[in-house]
Amino acid sequence: MEPITLVVDKLKGFAKSSQDFVDGLVNRRDRKPIEILKRLQREAFSDLMRLRDRQDKVERILSYKSSAGSPFKEVNTHVRGEVDVSGALLMKDNVDQQDYDAFNRAGMRTGIDSRLTFETTIRQKDTLVAEFVASQKGQGYLGDDFGSPLSLAKVLYVANVSDWFSAVAVPVGAQCRDVGVATGCFHQGKGLTDFSSFRPPILNQHNGSAFGLMVSKSNIIASLAQFASGLGKEPCADGIRNCFSTFGQVVCQISEGTKLSLMGLHQVPRPLGQQFRFGALTMPVGILKLRKAPKTSVEASDPVGINTEERVSAGSFAVMLESELDESTRIGGWIEMKNSGPKHLQWAVSVSDSPENEFGWGLSLGGILEGPTSWKHFQAEASLRFNLGKRFSLQPGLVYIMDGNARLPIVMCRSNWSL
């Protein structure tokens, strides 16, 4: 029996050792994936720590470079392009000098006007604008001149100091609207002529360089600006090349969507004996002093006794009322007087409805008075507006002009394409 028992014990031992060997292999296979995952986790953690250290080094370098206080850090520049084309067809066989003068007084500017605007945001609240313009408008009948090349027309910087105070500097190409209070109707679609543009001509005048201040309180906004013409190439609005102008505007919010604006412009030209050109952005100190010109024989015989300084100074005063009836319908009117008197008065009343991506229309009446009962100029406009998307519009219309003995019906078409 002993040999049999010995054999059985050996078989049991072999079976037990085989089972232990198999169990060991299984346990190793189950333990290996866990160890692999733990190793990968340790390697990934070390990689993340190295990346974090590199990121911290890059952030320290960038913060060191920006610590110099550059005003152009994190700037955001927007580029806008605009092409405006206007054409007119005079429904008259023979055009004489009266018709020509009536056409000019109607404020029609036909031709091609291309505009490229760069607008940069500085310090998150200030704005720097540079505008380049190539224009053919105002070049004459069937102009032999093909217009001006693309050139710098305006440089403007707006500093929003606080919620109620801001400053504007326009070293090149300043207009009164640049330093005035922007209102909703300013951004409305353009009319066929200057009379239907929802703003008086005083806001479109070019006056060289300017610096202005603007304050706001509750429902009232006021702006005051000083212009200096003759520091560049453009003359004053009335053709005088060297003059100083002061512009002021007050806008009152009467009700929701309704605003009343009062504005004035006073121009003081330089004496005739100081019309020397020293170069752009250069002027003598003596230009800041108001000097009376010596009396001449003509002045001595003048019964009124007005000196030269008072005679050549000029000014304009305008009142504008505008109202937004809804998101697309606007009505507005303005009156402008020259030299603060009723001898030369311009006026206009306009209504328009221009919804986006839809059909629109516009009506306008305007004219010029010379005295209480003398109607020098009167015109009526009616136009349709087709908005083909947000970037293109087509505006055909009719304009009828009565100017003295001249009667001038005109068919106009204006298209605007923005980029």
Summary of the structure (lengths in Angstrom):
residues: 419
radius of gyration: 37.4
end to end distance: 108.7
largest distance: 164.4
contacts: 1192
relative contact order: 0.11
helix: 25%
strand: 43%
